[in-house]
């Protein structure tokens, strides 16, 4: 199945020989940069472009065109290359458009050698950019992945190349434009002037004069986040201080998209600054050990006061380095905390915590959101700073809310019954949020609760009357719900493939469906499990989504039969835990669920509005 990527999302590459197809709607230049593990491109010889279309492992088009096909063989790129960036640029010195916001959104697709489509990505939300990195192929632990980038530069190719550490970026950009446009010098000057006259894209990061190249200091700031060179006129900053943060300070067609991009920018900023801090401390520790080893290798240092002096000097240098790193971290955390304090109150209900004022004036929306908040993420060094965990809608994967012992912190005294109750309450809070952020009738929730163990936790949904049907109990109830949803998936798949989506039977609910299964696999036989696995695999593509509230240990009797099901689900917990491993920088993020504050009645108030809207809809 083809992966439909969104900005920032990655996907494994099953093959190393690829064809990347690009459709831009207008003539564009296409090329590729070959970067090291830090993303630094070490010279013009590592850039494939129309004037030099062939490099080891990469071949690009030799001219500007609306359609491109790039050939990539990742097994043939140099060993030092860890990142392959696919870039697009608008030609300059012509009468054509000078910014991507004025042309159709470029579409990219990655195909295997047999023509099978692996992934696709449409680069949306562009404005003043004249060049962009559309895709990045990157190597992690010997395997290759693809990441949807959509990183734009209003400064065009010079800014793009400078951001990747290329020396003489402007000269290389002018040479590339000169291969397809007459008068390279005049055309380049005109394009530079035009780019400087336009409003700066917040994701654009043109390198300042003297920007670091190979061997210089590493810039850990996020390449797609705004760098304020001057404070906004309405919010002047103190001398030497960064400008006050502004909610929605990111690109996007709407405030919702800008806030979404800003939240993910904050997440990546925190990941980068934490990686820099941990790397600096590791370096300080390693240097201290090396200095001690060298000192103790000298017999004279082991006698008298030499040993103590060497240890003290090494410790002092280590502490100085660690203190410097901590000072930088504290500065970055303070800036992110200030940004969080202005962003959090501005988030719409789908992104907001349950204690946010956004819920108090709640009204049933007329359109679904682009994303949903599942909880918060934080790291040990930044406990007060929590970044919202946003996932795009519709959900590509089902969710597993862990009710097992591993879901609680070590040493917790919470018993298994209370833990299962907390897990079900987490599922109910999620279902309530999904119902609340969709227009009336466009989202339905169904529940399988074989033994009726979730009755108390389900009361907000059952009491408000917003479930599509009463919770199913017993073996017969389990199979009835599964058979109905399986039939819905089959019929919608056939209708879509046959181009007859409007001819579904009247008894088929076309609303998106969320199925909550409590105490899985209790009450499930082999036939029911087969149906559930089918829904988990095929359902998301046609609007059927799955939430399991389960302890994986309860499924041990099935052996490896259920392993594919568990692997396909995103694991959440009803208590703070570290279920999110970030392979990008190696962090284990601590997750906290989006629960309703104790004593709050906001969910009941919101669901009452939802119920009233459902009655009117019917």
C-alpha positions as CSV (number, residue, x, y, z in Angstrom):
1,X,0.0,0.0,0.0
2,X,1.3,3.5,-0.9
3,X,2.2,5.7,2.1
4,X,0.6,9.1,1.8
5,X,3.1,11.3,3.7
6,X,2.7,14.6,5.5
7,X,5.4,17.2,6.3
8,X,7.9,15.7,8.7
9,X,6.7,12.1,8.4
10,X,9.2,9.3,7.5
11,X,8.7,5.9,5.9
12,X,11.0,2.9,5.4
13,X,12.4,2.2,1.9
14,X,12.1,-1.5,1.0
15,X,14.4,-1.0,-2.0
16,X,17.5,1.0,-2.7
17,X,16.9,1.4,-6.4
18,X,14.2,4.1,-6.8
19,X,12.6,6.4,-9.3
20,X,11.3,9.7,-7.9
21,X,8.6,11.3,-10.0
22,X,7.9,15.0,-9.7
23,X,4.9,16.9,-11.1
24,X,5.0,20.7,-10.6
25,X,2.4,22.1,-13.0
26,X,5.0,24.6,-14.3
27,X,8.6,24.2,-15.4
28,X,11.0,23.8,-12.4
29,X,14.6,22.8,-11.9
30,X,15.1,19.5,-10.1
31,X,18.3,18.2,-8.4
32,X,19.7,16.4,-5.5
33,X,22.3,17.1,-2.8
34,X,24.4,14.5,-1.1
35,X,25.1,15.3,2.5
36,X,27.0,13.6,5.4
37,X,25.4,12.5,8.7
38,X,25.0,16.1,9.7
39,X,23.4,17.1,6.4
40,X,26.5,19.1,5.3
41,X,27.1,19.0,1.6
42,X,30.9,19.1,1.2
43,X,31.2,20.8,-2.2
44,X,29.6,21.4,-5.6
45,X,30.7,17.9,-6.6
46,X,28.1,16.6,-4.2
47,X,25.2,18.4,-6.0
48,X,23.4,16.8,-9.0
49,X,21.7,19.5,-11.1
50,X,20.9,20.2,-14.8
51,X,24.5,21.3,-15.5
52,X,25.9,18.1,-13.9
53,X,23.0,15.7,-13.9
54,X,24.9,12.5,-13.0
55,X,26.6,11.6,-9.7
56,X,27.3,8.2,-8.2
57,X,23.9,6.8,-7.4
58,X,21.9,9.8,-8.6
59,X,20.8,11.0,-12.0
60,X,18.5,14.1,-12.5
61,X,17.0,15.9,-15.4
62,X,19.1,18.1,-17.6
63,X,16.6,20.9,-18.1
64,X,13.7,22.7,-16.5
65,X,10.4,20.9,-16.9
66,X,7.0,20.5,-15.4
67,X,7.5,16.7,-15.0
68,X,10.7,15.1,-13.8
69,X,11.9,11.5,-13.1
70,X,15.0,11.2,-11.0
71,X,16.9,7.8,-10.8
72,X,18.4,6.9,-7.5
73,X,20.5,3.9,-6.5
74,X,21.3,4.2,-2.8
75,X,23.7,1.3,-2.9
76,X,25.9,3.3,-5.3
77,X,26.2,6.6,-3.4
78,X,29.5,7.2,-1.6
79,X,29.9,5.6,1.8
80,X,30.2,9.1,3.4
81,X,26.8,10.1,2.1
82,X,24.0,9.7,4.7
83,X,21.4,12.1,3.3
84,X,20.1,12.7,-0.3
85,X,18.0,15.8,-0.5
86,X,15.7,16.2,-3.6
87,X,15.3,19.9,-4.3
88,X,13.1,22.0,-6.7
89,X,13.7,25.6,-7.8
90,X,11.8,28.0,-10.0
91,X,13.9,29.3,-12.9
92,X,14.8,32.9,-12.8
93,X,15.3,35.5,-15.5
94,X,12.1,34.4,-17.2
95,X,8.5,35.8,-17.2
96,X,7.4,32.8,-15.2
97,X,6.4,32.8,-11.5
98,X,9.0,33.6,-8.9
99,X,7.4,31.9,-5.9
100,X,5.9,28.5,-5.3
101,X,2.8,30.0,-3.6
102,X,1.7,31.2,-7.1
103,X,1.8,27.7,-8.7
104,X,0.1,24.4,-8.1
105,X,1.5,22.4,-5.1
106,X,4.4,20.2,-6.4
107,X,3.6,16.4,-6.2
108,X,6.3,13.8,-5.5
109,X,6.1,10.0,-5.7
110,X,8.7,7.4,-5.0
111,X,8.6,4.2,-7.0
112,X,10.5,0.9,-6.8
113,X,12.4,-0.6,-9.8
114,X,9.2,-2.5,-10.8
115,X,7.1,0.6,-10.9
116,X,5.4,0.0,-7.6
117,X,4.6,3.2,-5.8
118,X,6.1,3.3,-2.3
119,X,5.2,6.7,-1.0
120,X,3.8,10.0,-2.2
121,X,4.0,13.6,-0.8
122,X,2.3,16.8,-2.0
123,X,4.3,19.9,-0.9
124,X,1.5,22.1,0.3
125,X,1.4,25.4,2.3
126,X,4.0,27.2,0.2
127,X,4.1,31.0,-0.2
128,X,7.1,33.1,-1.0
129,X,9.6,30.2,-1.5
130,X,11.6,30.1,-4.7
131,X,13.4,26.8,-3.9
132,X,12.6,23.9,-1.6
133,X,13.8,20.6,-0.3
134,X,10.9,18.3,-1.2
135,X,12.1,14.9,0.0
136,X,15.1,13.6,2.0
137,X,16.4,10.0,1.7
138,X,18.5,9.3,4.8
139,X,20.4,6.4,6.3
140,X,19.8,5.1,9.8
141,X,21.6,2.1,11.2
142,X,22.3,0.7,7.8
143,X,18.8,1.1,6.5
144,X,17.4,3.9,4.3
145,X,14.2,5.9,4.9
146,X,12.4,8.7,3.2
147,X,11.2,11.9,5.0
148,X,8.7,14.4,3.6
149,X,10.5,17.7,4.1
150,X,8.6,20.6,2.3
151,X,11.4,22.9,3.6
152,X,11.2,26.2,1.6
153,X,13.5,29.1,1.0
154,X,12.4,32.6,-0.1
155,X,16.0,33.3,-0.9
156,X,16.0,30.6,-3.6
157,X,18.8,28.2,-4.3
158,X,21.5,30.4,-2.7
159,X,19.7,30.2,0.7
160,X,19.1,26.5,0.2
161,X,22.7,25.7,-0.5
162,X,24.0,28.0,2.3
163,X,21.7,26.2,4.8
164,X,23.4,22.9,3.8
165,X,26.9,24.3,4.4
166,X,28.0,24.7,0.8
167,X,30.7,27.3,0.3
168,X,30.1,29.8,-2.5
169,X,26.5,28.9,-2.5
170,X,25.5,31.9,-4.6
171,X,28.0,31.1,-7.4
172,X,26.8,27.5,-7.6
173,X,23.1,28.7,-7.7
174,X,23.9,31.2,-10.5
175,X,25.7,28.5,-12.5
176,X,22.7,26.1,-12.2
177,X,20.3,28.8,-13.3
178,X,22.7,29.7,-16.1
179,X,22.3,26.2,-17.6
180,X,18.6,26.8,-18.4
181,X,18.3,30.6,-18.6
182,X,20.1,33.2,-20.8
183,X,22.3,35.8,-19.2
184,X,23.2,34.0,-16.0
185,X,24.7,37.0,-14.2
186,X,21.8,39.4,-14.9
187,X,19.2,36.7,-14.2
188,X,20.8,35.9,-10.8
189,X,20.9,39.5,-9.7
190,X,17.3,40.0,-10.7
191,X,16.2,36.8,-8.8
192,X,18.1,37.9,-5.7
193,X,16.6,41.3,-5.7
194,X,13.1,39.8,-6.1
195,X,13.6,37.3,-3.3
196,X,14.7,40.0,-0.9
197,X,11.7,42.1,-1.8
198,X,9.2,39.5,-0.8
199,X,8.0,38.7,2.7
200,X,10.3,36.1,4.3
201,X,9.0,32.6,4.6
202,X,9.0,31.6,8.3
203,X,10.6,28.3,7.3
204,X,13.3,30.0,5.3
205,X,16.7,30.1,7.0
206,X,19.2,31.8,4.8
207,X,22.7,31.6,6.3
208,X,24.2,34.9,7.5
209,X,27.6,36.0,6.2
210,X,30.3,33.8,7.5
211,X,27.9,30.9,8.1
212,X,29.6,27.8,9.4
213,X,30.8,25.3,6.8
214,X,32.5,21.9,7.5
215,X,34.6,22.1,10.6
216,X,32.7,25.1,12.0
217,X,30.2,25.1,14.9
218,X,27.0,23.1,14.5
219,X,23.8,25.0,14.3
220,X,21.1,22.9,16.1
221,X,18.3,25.3,15.5
222,X,15.4,24.0,13.5
223,X,15.8,24.7,9.7
224,X,12.1,25.3,9.2
225,X,11.5,27.6,12.2
226,X,11.5,31.4,12.2
227,X,14.7,33.2,13.2
228,X,13.7,36.7,14.1
229,X,16.3,39.1,12.9
230,X,14.3,42.0,14.3
231,X,11.6,42.1,16.8
232,X,8.0,42.7,15.6
233,X,7.0,46.4,15.8
234,X,4.1,45.6,18.0
235,X,6.2,43.6,20.5
236,X,9.6,45.2,20.9
237,X,12.2,42.9,22.5
238,X,14.8,43.9,25.1
239,X,18.3,44.6,23.8
240,X,20.1,41.4,23.1
241,X,17.0,39.3,23.7
242,X,15.0,37.3,21.1
243,X,11.7,38.7,20.0
244,X,8.6,37.7,22.0
245,X,7.0,34.5,20.5
246,X,3.8,34.8,18.6
247,X,1.1,32.1,18.2
248,X,0.8,30.8,14.7
249,X,4.3,32.0,13.7
250,X,4.7,29.3,11.0
251,X,3.6,28.8,7.4
252,X,0.2,27.5,6.5
253,X,-3.0,28.3,4.6
254,X,-5.0,28.7,7.9
255,X,-4.3,29.5,11.5
256,X,-4.9,25.8,12.3
257,X,-2.2,24.7,9.9
258,X,0.2,27.4,11.1
259,X,-0.3,26.3,14.7
260,X,0.1,22.6,13.8
261,X,3.4,23.4,12.0
262,X,4.5,25.6,14.9
263,X,3.8,22.8,17.5
264,X,5.9,20.3,15.5
265,X,8.6,22.9,15.0
266,X,8.7,23.2,18.8
267,X,8.9,19.4,19.1
268,X,11.9,19.3,16.7
269,X,13.5,22.3,18.4
270,X,13.4,20.5,21.8
271,X,14.7,17.3,20.2
272,X,17.7,19.1,18.6
273,X,18.6,21.2,21.6
274,X,18.4,18.2,23.9
275,X,20.6,16.2,21.5
276,X,23.1,19.0,21.5
277,X,23.2,19.1,25.3
278,X,23.5,15.4,25.7
279,X,26.2,15.2,23.1
280,X,28.2,18.0,24.8
281,X,28.0,16.3,28.2
282,X,29.0,13.0,26.7
283,X,32.0,14.7,25.1
284,X,32.9,16.3,28.4
285,X,32.8,12.9,30.2
286,X,34.8,11.2,27.4
287,X,37.4,14.0,27.5
288,X,37.7,13.7,31.3
289,X,38.3,9.9,31.1
290,X,40.9,10.4,28.3
291,X,42.8,13.0,30.3
292,X,42.8,10.8,33.4
293,X,44.1,7.9,31.4
294,X,46.8,10.0,29.9
295,X,47.8,11.4,33.3
296,X,47.9,8.0,35.0
297,X,49.9,6.5,32.1
298,X,52.8,8.7,33.3
299,X,54.4,7.0,36.4
300,X,55.4,10.4,37.8
301,X,51.7,11.5,37.9
302,X,50.8,8.5,40.1
303,X,53.2,9.6,42.8
304,X,52.7,12.3,45.4
305,X,50.1,14.9,44.7
306,X,50.3,14.6,40.9
307,X,47.4,12.1,40.9
308,X,45.0,14.3,42.8
309,X,46.0,17.4,40.9
310,X,45.4,15.6,37.5
311,X,42.0,14.4,38.7
312,X,41.0,17.8,39.9
313,X,42.1,19.5,36.7
314,X,40.2,17.0,34.6
315,X,37.1,17.4,36.7
316,X,37.3,21.1,36.5
317,X,37.5,21.1,32.7
318,X,34.7,18.6,32.5
319,X,32.4,20.7,34.8
320,X,33.2,23.9,32.7
321,X,32.1,22.2,29.5
322,X,29.0,20.7,31.1
323,X,28.1,24.1,32.6
324,X,28.4,25.8,29.3
325,X,26.2,23.2,27.7
326,X,23.6,23.5,30.4
327,X,23.6,27.3,30.1
328,X,22.8,26.9,26.3
329,X,20.1,24.3,27.1
330,X,18.5,26.6,29.8
331,X,18.4,29.4,27.3
332,X,16.7,27.3,24.7
333,X,14.3,25.8,27.2
334,X,13.4,29.3,28.4
335,X,12.6,30.4,24.8
336,X,10.6,27.2,24.1
337,X,8.7,27.6,27.4
338,X,7.8,31.2,26.5
339,X,6.6,30.1,23.1
340,X,4.5,27.3,24.7
341,X,2.9,29.8,27.0
342,X,1.5,31.8,24.0
343,X,0.8,28.8,21.8
344,X,-1.1,26.7,24.2
345,X,-3.9,29.2,24.9
346,X,-4.3,29.8,21.1
347,X,-4.8,26.1,20.2
348,X,-8.2,25.1,18.8
349,X,-10.2,22.4,20.7
350,X,-8.8,19.5,18.6
351,X,-5.3,20.5,19.7
352,X,-6.1,21.9,23.2
353,X,-6.0,20.3,26.7
354,X,-9.3,19.6,28.3
355,X,-8.7,22.4,30.8
356,X,-8.2,25.0,27.9
357,X,-10.7,27.9,27.6
358,X,-11.2,26.8,24.0
359,X,-13.6,24.2,25.3
360,X,-15.8,26.5,27.4
361,X,-17.3,28.2,24.3
362,X,-17.5,25.0,22.4
363,X,-19.9,24.7,19.4
364,X,-20.1,21.7,17.1
365,X,-17.8,22.4,14.1
366,X,-18.8,22.5,10.5
367,X,-15.5,20.9,9.2
368,X,-13.2,18.3,10.7
369,X,-9.7,19.3,11.9
370,X,-6.5,18.4,10.3
371,X,-5.0,16.8,13.4
372,X,-5.8,15.7,16.9
373,X,-4.1,15.9,20.3
374,X,-3.3,12.5,21.9
375,X,-1.5,13.9,24.9
376,X,1.9,15.5,25.7
377,X,5.5,14.7,25.3
378,X,8.5,15.7,27.5
379,X,12.1,14.8,28.3
380,X,13.7,14.3,31.7
381,X,15.8,17.5,31.3
382,X,12.7,19.6,30.6
383,X,10.0,18.3,32.9
384,X,8.0,21.5,33.0
385,X,8.0,21.9,29.2
386,X,5.4,19.7,27.5
387,X,4.9,19.6,23.8
388,X,1.5,18.5,22.5
389,X,1.5,15.2,20.7
390,X,-0.5,15.9,17.5
391,X,-1.4,13.2,14.9
392,X,-2.9,13.9,11.5
393,X,-6.5,12.8,10.8
394,X,-7.7,10.5,9.6
395,X,-5.7,8.1,11.8
396,X,-3.4,5.9,9.7
397,X,-2.9,3.4,12.5
398,X,-5.0,2.1,15.3
399,X,-4.2,2.8,19.0
400,X,-3.5,0.4,21.8
401,X,-4.1,1.8,25.3
402,X,-2.0,-0.4,27.6
403,X,-3.8,-1.6,30.7
404,X,-1.0,-3.9,31.7
405,X,1.5,-3.5,34.5
406,X,4.1,-2.0,32.2
407,X,1.8,1.0,31.8
408,X,2.5,2.2,35.4
409,X,5.7,3.7,36.8
410,X,7.9,1.4,38.7
411,X,6.9,1.0,42.3
412,X,3.3,2.2,41.7
413,X,0.8,0.8,44.1
414,X,-2.2,1.0,41.7
415,X,-3.9,-2.4,41.4
416,X,-4.8,-4.0,38.1
417,X,-8.5,-3.1,38.4
418,X,-7.8,0.6,38.8
419,X,-5.3,0.4,36.0
420,X,-7.8,-1.1,33.6
421,X,-10.3,1.6,34.7
422,X,-7.7,4.3,33.9
423,X,-7.0,2.8,30.5
424,X,-10.7,2.8,29.6
425,X,-11.1,6.4,30.8
426,X,-8.2,7.4,28.5
427,X,-10.1,5.7,25.6
428,X,-13.3,7.5,26.5
429,X,-11.6,10.9,26.6
430,X,-10.1,10.2,23.2
431,X,-13.5,9.1,21.8
432,X,-15.2,12.2,23.2
433,X,-12.6,14.5,21.6
434,X,-13.1,12.8,18.2
435,X,-16.8,13.2,18.4
436,X,-16.5,16.8,19.5
437,X,-14.2,17.9,16.7
438,X,-16.2,16.4,13.8
439,X,-19.4,17.8,12.3
440,X,-22.6,16.2,13.5
441,X,-23.1,12.8,11.9
442,X,-19.6,12.5,10.3
443,X,-18.1,10.5,13.1
444,X,-19.5,7.5,15.1
445,X,-18.2,5.6,18.0
446,X,-18.9,1.9,18.7
447,X,-17.8,-0.1,21.7
448,X,-17.2,-3.8,22.4
449,X,-17.1,-4.5,26.1
450,X,-17.6,-8.3,26.3
451,X,-17.9,-8.6,30.1
452,X,-19.3,-5.1,30.8
453,X,-16.2,-4.2,32.7
454,X,-16.0,-0.7,31.2
455,X,-19.6,0.4,32.2
456,X,-18.5,3.0,34.7
457,X,-15.8,4.5,32.5
458,X,-18.2,4.6,29.5
459,X,-20.8,6.6,31.3
460,X,-19.9,10.0,29.7
461,X,-20.6,8.5,26.3
462,X,-23.6,6.3,27.2
463,X,-25.1,8.9,29.5
464,X,-25.0,11.6,26.7
465,X,-26.4,9.1,24.2
466,X,-23.7,9.8,21.6
467,X,-22.7,6.2,20.9
468,X,-23.9,4.7,17.5
469,X,-25.2,1.7,19.4
470,X,-25.2,0.4,23.0
471,X,-21.9,-1.3,24.0
472,X,-21.8,-4.8,22.6
473,X,-21.4,-7.6,25.2
474,X,-21.0,-11.3,25.1
475,X,-19.6,-13.5,22.3
476,X,-22.7,-12.8,20.1
477,X,-22.4,-9.1,20.5
478,X,-18.7,-9.1,19.7
479,X,-19.3,-11.0,16.4
480,X,-22.3,-8.8,15.4
481,X,-20.3,-5.6,15.6
482,X,-17.2,-7.1,13.9
483,X,-19.4,-8.5,11.1
484,X,-21.1,-5.2,10.5
485,X,-17.9,-3.2,10.3
486,X,-16.2,-5.8,8.1
487,X,-19.2,-5.6,5.7
488,X,-18.9,-1.8,5.7
489,X,-15.2,-2.0,4.9
490,X,-15.8,-4.5,2.1
491,X,-18.7,-2.5,0.5
492,X,-16.9,0.9,0.7
493,X,-13.7,-0.7,-0.8
494,X,-15.7,-2.1,-3.7
495,X,-17.6,1.1,-4.2
496,X,-14.5,3.2,-4.3
497,X,-12.7,0.8,-6.7
498,X,-15.7,0.7,-8.9
499,X,-16.2,4.5,-8.9
500,X,-19.7,4.1,-7.4
501,X,-19.2,5.6,-3.9
502,X,-22.8,7.1,-4.1
503,X,-24.5,3.7,-4.6
504,X,-23.9,2.2,-1.2
505,X,-26.9,0.4,0.5
506,X,-29.0,2.6,2.8
507,X,-28.1,0.6,5.9
508,X,-24.3,1.4,5.5
509,X,-23.2,4.1,7.8
510,X,-20.9,6.3,5.8
511,X,-19.6,8.2,8.8
512,X,-16.1,7.5,10.0
513,X,-16.2,4.9,12.7
514,X,-14.1,4.4,15.8
515,X,-14.3,1.0,17.4
516,X,-13.2,0.7,21.1
517,X,-12.5,-2.8,22.2
518,X,-12.2,-3.2,26.0
519,X,-10.4,-6.0,27.8
520,X,-9.1,-7.5,24.5
521,X,-8.8,-10.5,23.8
522,X,-11.5,-11.4,26.4
523,X,-14.6,-12.7,24.6
524,X,-12.7,-13.2,21.3
525,X,-12.4,-16.5,19.5
526,X,-10.2,-17.2,16.5
527,X,-12.9,-16.1,14.1
528,X,-13.4,-12.8,15.9
529,X,-9.6,-12.2,16.1
530,X,-9.4,-12.7,12.3
531,X,-12.1,-10.1,11.8
532,X,-10.4,-7.7,14.1
533,X,-7.0,-8.0,12.3
534,X,-8.8,-7.4,9.0
535,X,-10.3,-4.2,10.4
536,X,-6.9,-3.1,11.7
537,X,-5.3,-3.6,8.3
538,X,-8.0,-2.5,5.9
539,X,-10.2,-0.2,8.0
540,X,-8.2,3.0,8.2
541,X,-8.2,3.5,4.4
542,X,-12.0,3.6,4.3
543,X,-12.7,5.3,7.6
544,X,-12.8,2.5,10.2
545,X,-10.4,3.1,13.1
546,X,-9.5,0.9,16.1
547,X,-8.7,1.5,19.7
548,X,-7.8,-1.6,21.9
549,X,-7.8,-1.3,25.6
550,X,-5.7,-4.3,26.5
551,X,-2.9,-5.9,28.4
552,X,-0.6,-7.6,26.0
553,X,0.1,-10.3,28.5
554,X,-3.5,-11.4,28.4
555,X,-3.0,-12.4,24.7
556,X,0.0,-14.6,25.5
557,X,-2.0,-17.7,24.9
558,X,-2.3,-16.8,21.2
559,X,1.5,-16.9,20.8
560,X,2.8,-15.1,17.7
561,X,-0.6,-15.0,16.1
562,X,-1.4,-11.5,17.3
563,X,2.1,-10.0,16.9
564,X,1.3,-8.4,13.6
565,X,-1.7,-6.7,15.2
566,X,0.3,-5.3,18.1
567,X,3.0,-4.0,15.8
568,X,0.4,-2.2,13.7
569,X,-0.9,-0.2,16.6
570,X,0.5,3.0,18.3
571,X,0.9,2.2,22.0
572,X,-0.4,4.8,24.5
573,X,-0.6,4.5,28.3
574,X,-3.0,5.8,31.0
575,X,0.0,7.1,33.0
576,X,3.2,8.9,32.2
577,X,5.5,6.4,30.4
578,X,8.3,6.3,27.8
579,X,6.6,4.5,24.8
580,X,7.9,6.9,22.1
581,X,11.4,6.2,20.8
582,X,12.6,8.8,18.4
583,X,15.2,7.3,16.0
584,X,16.0,10.7,14.6
585,X,18.0,11.8,17.6
586,X,17.7,8.7,19.9
587,X,15.4,10.2,22.5
588,X,12.9,8.2,24.5
589,X,10.0,10.7,25.0
590,X,7.8,10.5,28.1
591,X,4.1,10.4,27.1
592,X,1.3,11.7,29.2
593,X,-2.3,11.1,28.1
594,X,-4.8,13.9,27.4
595,X,-7.1,13.2,30.4
596,X,-9.9,15.3,31.8
597,X,-9.0,17.1,35.0
598,X,-10.4,15.5,38.2
599,X,-13.8,17.0,39.0
600,X,-14.2,18.8,35.7
601,X,-17.5,18.4,33.9
602,X,-16.3,19.8,30.6
603,X,-16.7,16.5,28.8
604,X,-20.3,16.2,29.8
605,X,-21.0,19.8,28.6
606,X,-19.3,19.2,25.3
607,X,-21.0,15.8,24.7
608,X,-24.4,17.4,25.5
609,X,-23.8,19.8,22.6
610,X,-22.7,16.9,20.4
611,X,-25.9,14.9,21.3
612,X,-28.1,17.9,20.5
613,X,-26.4,18.4,17.2
614,X,-26.9,14.6,16.4
615,X,-30.6,14.9,17.1
616,X,-30.9,17.8,14.7
617,X,-28.8,16.0,12.1
618,X,-31.1,13.0,12.1
